[in-house]
Amino acid sequence: MVGAGHPEIPQAEPPKANADAGAEAGLCGLDFDPRLYPEQDPVASQMPGTDKAISYRNALKEALIDIDPRAHRAMIEELQASGVPMQTLAIHLFSPVAARLGDQWCDDEIDFMLVAVASTRLSMIINHLSHLSIQRTQSQDDRPVRRVLLARTGKAAHTIGVAIVASCFREMGWVVDGGVDTELDDTIHKRLSNTPYHLLGISVGQVDQVEECTRTIRRIHATPAPRRLKIAVGGPAVLANPDAFNRIGADIVAQSALQVVSYADSIRA
């Protein structure tokens, strides 16, 4: 996204016009941007606390770029006291704010340092609230155990989306392994062979990594396992050109956290 917004920087990516066309193709059939306005999705609009989460968007964005660190610390306390479920905050607050910050960076409305600080602060907020969510769900022993392994390709440098998806799964009672520090390499196959995961989520940074994802998925499908592992792909590359990932063997090509969470909810232990 950032590369597309700065054509003066040499890129291995397609030029801006092609990237924009890919993004528009990803929104084919929709009359709204699911990154910025998930509340316009009929399913997302029914999530508990939606209106309250939306009301925090401007305040959170300002707190993330405020020079005074007390602003985002106060926001943590306010969100913690709000009673809004973590999954609703992830879909209706954290994802749209992160997308808006990315758009402003591409449009040169805010500089790199502000985005870097904002991303770090947003990660802190997500991790803090997600930890509290884990403490709540640990007491719900009657839930069937479902496990997800989250990984990213080597070029997926911006990992807020992975943290947001992880927080959603924890809120749903899933056991979450991997995350922003787990790359898509040979260790993934070792982890899959040692643990009976229900879902593998892959965040893809660049469209030219589609072949890497295809090889990984084919290798997983060729490996005998007691159950068929479900595979979801998402991330910046999928948003830019979802059609490139439609025939690589993934069970879902997700263009938003809501899509992958909705799909995961149908997976039984």
N, C-alpha and C positions, 0 to 999 in steps of 0.2 A: 504494500500500500504506500509506504513512504517512498520507495524507489520510483513508483509510478508518478508520484507527485513532484518528483525532482528529476526531470529529464536531463538536466545538465550533468548528472552523475553517471559515469559509464555503468551500464547494467547488462547482466546476462539475461534479464527478464525481457518480456515483450515490451514494446513502446507503450506509452500511456494510452493511446487510442485503443490498442488491442486489449489492454488491461481493463479499461472502462467497459469495452464491449463484453468482455467475459463476465464482469460483475453484473452488468445489466442482464445477461443471459441467465445468471444465477437467480435473478429476481423475476424470471419469466412467469407470468401468471399471477403475480402479486401486484397490488396497487399501493404497496407501502414497503418501506425499508425495514425488514425484521431485525436488523442490528440496532436501529435507533428507536423503533416504535413497536416493540413486541406486543404491546397491549392491544394492537389491532388484530392480532391473531385470536380467533375465537377460543382456542384452548387456553392460551396464556392469559386472556382477559378474565378467566374464571379462577385464577390462582388466588388463594387467600392473602389479603393485604396488598393487592395490586395497586390500588389508588394511593395508599400511604407510601409505598415504595417509590412510585412515580414522583410523588411530591418532594422527595429528597434529592432529585437529580441535580438541580442547579446548586443546591447547598453543598452536595458532595463534590461536584466539579470545582467549585470555588475553594473548598477546603483543601483539595488535593494540590492546588497550585498556589495556595496562600503561603507567603514567606514565613508567617508565624506557625510553627508546628502544632501549637495548641489547638488550632482549628480542626485538624484531622483527628486529633486525639479526642476532642469533644464529640466529633461525629461518630467515633466508635461507641462511645457511651450512649449517645442518642439512639443509634441503630440497635444497640444491645437492649435498650429499654423499650424499644418500639413494639416488640412482640411480633414483628413481621417474620415469617419463616425464612430460613436461609435460602431456600430454593427460589422463593419469590424475589428476594433481594438480588440474587445472582442474575435472574432473567430480566427483571424490570428495572434494576438500578445499576449494578456493577457492569453488566454487558453494554448497555446503552451509553453509560458515561465513558467507558474505555473506548468505544467506537467513536464517540464525539471528540475525544482528545486526539485520537488518531487522525480524524478528518481535519481537525484544526492544525495539526502538525503538517499534514500534506499541503494545506492551503497557506502555510507560513503565517498562521495567526498566532501561534505560540512557538517558542524555540525548543531546541533539543533538551536543554537543561530542565526546563519546566516539565516536559513530558517525562523525562527520566525520574525526576523527583515525584511526580504524580503517580507514575507506574509503581514505584517502590512503596509509596504510601498506600496505594490501592491494594497491593499485595499484602501489606501488613494488616489492613482492615479485613480482607477476605480470610487470611489465615487465623486471625484472632477470633472472628465470629464463627469460623468453621470449627475451631477447636471447641468452642462452647457447644456447638451443634453435636459434635461427637460425644461429649459428656451426656447430653440429653438422650441420644439414641442408644448409648451403651446399656441403659436400663431396660430397653425394650427387647428382652431376650426371646420373646415369642416370634420375632421376625425370622424368616428363613435367611440363611447366610448366602449372600451373593457377592461375588468378587469381581472387581474390574482392575485391569492393569492399564495405566495411562503412560504413553510415551510420545516423543516428538522426533521429527527428523532433525538431522544435524544443523540444517539452516533455519530452523524455526526459532529465531532469536527472541521473538516477542511472545511470552508465555503466559500472559494474563488469562487468556482463554482457557488454558489447561487448568490453572488454579480455580477458575470459576466453575468449570465442569466438575472438578474434583469436589468442590464444596457442595454441589448439587447432589452428587452421589452419596456423600457422607450424610447429608440431611435425609436421604432416602433409606439410610441404614445399610448401605453397601460397605464392604471392606475395600478400601482404596489403596492400591500399591502403585509404585512408580510416581510419575508426576513431572514437574518442570525440569528435573535433573536427569530424567531417564531418556536416553537416546535410543533410536531404532537401530539396534545392532545385534550381534550374535548373542549377547546376554539375554535379549528378549526371549529367544527360543529356549534357553536354559530355564528361565523363570516359568515359561508356559509349560514346560515338561515336568517341572517340580511342583506346580500348584494348579489345581483345577479351576481356572478362571472361567467366568461366564461371558466376559466381554473384554476385548482389547480395543482401546481408543487411541487412535494415532492422529496427532496434530501435524499437518504438513505445511512447511514454510514456503516452498516455492513449487511452481507447477512442473518444473523440470525434474522433480523428484518422484513423479508418478511411476517411473520404471522401478525405482527402489521400493516403493510401496507394493507394487505388483509382485515383485520377486518375494518379498517378505510374506505376503498373503498366500501366494502359491505354495511356499515352503510350509506354512502353517497347515494348510489344507491337506498337504501330502503327508503330514505326520500323524500316525495313529494316536487317537485320544479317546478317553471314555465318553466324552461328549463333544458335540460340535461347537467350537468356540465361535461366538458372534464377533464380528469385526466392524468397527465404526471408524470412518475417516472424516476429518474436519480440519479447520484452521484457515489461515489466510489464503493458501493456494486453492483450497476448495471453494472459498467464497469468490475468488477471482475467476475460476474456470471449473465449475462443477462437472461439466460434460466430460472433462479429461479423466475423471475418476469413476465414471459410471460403469465401466466394464473391467475393473481391476479385481473384482471378486469380493469387495466389501459388502457387508449386509446392509449398511446404510451410509450414504454420503450426506453428512449433516452440515448445513450452512448456518446453524445456530446452536447454542447450548440447549435451547428448548427442544429442538428436533432429536438430539441424541438422548436427552433425558426421557422424553416421551417414548422413544423406542426402547430404552433400557427398562422402563417400567413394565413392558410386556414380557420381559425375560423372566422365566420362573427358575427357582433354585433347583 
